[in-house]
Amino acid sequence: MNETKSISVTKAILIGHVCVSGGVFLLIGATVFVCRAFDVLSLPKAVLVGAILAWPWWSISVPKWRRWALARGADADQLQKVGVRTGLVWPKGCIFEKTEIPPRK
């Protein structure tokens, strides 16, 4: 018998935050660092520009992470529910949720 162990939703969410949110924060942080190091933008403007630059990362990485988690047996409904509660994903139907870019087949 070939039983595969499913990934828990908690573990999938943790990995999602490390990979997705971690990338977002790195991009925002790098933007702020560069903008402030070269005295290009004020801190609030640099954070805003960083968030705008990080949005494509989120839009591409969330669907890839979701596909990865589902392929490993995570429950789709729980993944969405806990993902929204922890700030990893947006609620279904939200305008921001519609910015997700699904991976090519």
C-alpha positions in Angstrom: 0.0 0.0 0.0 1.4 3.4 -1.0 0.1 6.0 1.5 1.4 9.6 1.1 1.2 11.8 4.1 -0.6 15.1 3.7 1.0 18.3 4.7 -0.9 20.1 7.5 -2.5 23.4 6.8 -0.4 24.9 9.6 2.8 23.8 8.0 1.7 24.9 4.5 0.8 28.4 5.9 4.1 28.6 7.7 6.0 27.8 4.5 3.8 30.2 2.6 4.6 33.0 4.9 8.4 32.3 4.7 8.3 32.1 0.9 5.7 34.6 0.0 5.6 37.1 2.8 9.4 36.8 3.3 9.9 37.7 -0.4 7.5 40.7 0.0 9.3 42.0 3.0 12.8 41.5 1.4 11.7 43.5 -1.6 10.2 46.3 0.5 13.2 46.3 2.7 15.7 46.4 -0.2 13.7 49.3 -1.8 13.7 51.3 1.4 17.4 50.6 1.9 18.4 51.7 -1.6 16.0 54.8 -1.6 17.3 55.9 1.8 21.0 55.1 1.1 20.9 57.3 -2.0 18.5 59.8 -0.4 16.0 59.4 -3.2 12.7 59.1 -1.3 11.4 59.7 2.2 10.7 56.6 4.3 7.0 56.6 3.7 7.4 57.0 0.0 10.1 54.4 -0.2 7.8 51.9 1.7 5.0 52.7 -0.8 7.3 52.2 -3.8 8.6 49.0 -2.2 5.1 47.7 -1.7 4.2 48.4 -5.4 7.4 46.6 -6.5 6.6 43.7 -4.2 3.1 43.2 -5.5 4.0 41.2 -8.6 6.1 38.9 -6.4 3.0 38.2 -4.2 0.7 37.9 -7.3 3.0 35.2 -8.8 4.1 33.4 -5.7 0.7 32.9 -3.9 -0.8 30.8 -6.7 2.4 28.7 -7.0 2.4 28.2 -3.2 -1.3 27.3 -3.2 -0.7 24.7 -6.0 2.3 23.3 -4.1 0.3 23.0 -0.9 -2.8 21.4 -2.6 -0.5 18.9 -4.4 0.7 17.8 -1.0 -2.8 17.2 0.3 -3.6 20.4 2.2 -7.3 21.0 2.6 -8.2 23.8 0.1 -11.0 25.3 2.3 -8.9 25.4 5.4 -5.9 26.7 3.5 -7.9 29.6 2.3 -9.5 30.3 5.7 -6.3 30.2 7.6 -4.4 32.0 4.9 -6.9 34.9 5.1 -6.8 34.9 8.9 -3.0 35.1 8.9 -2.8 37.7 6.1 -1.1 35.5 3.6 -4.0 35.7 1.0 -7.0 37.9 0.4 -10.6 36.8 0.9 -12.2 35.1 -2.2 -13.8 37.8 -4.4 -11.7 40.6 -3.0 -10.4 43.0 -5.7 -6.8 42.2 -4.5 -7.4 38.5 -4.7 -8.1 39.0 -8.3 -4.5 40.2 -8.9 -3.2 36.6 -8.4 -1.4 35.4 -11.6 -1.9 31.6 -12.0 1.1 29.6 -13.1 1.2 28.3 -16.6 0.3 24.6 -16.9 
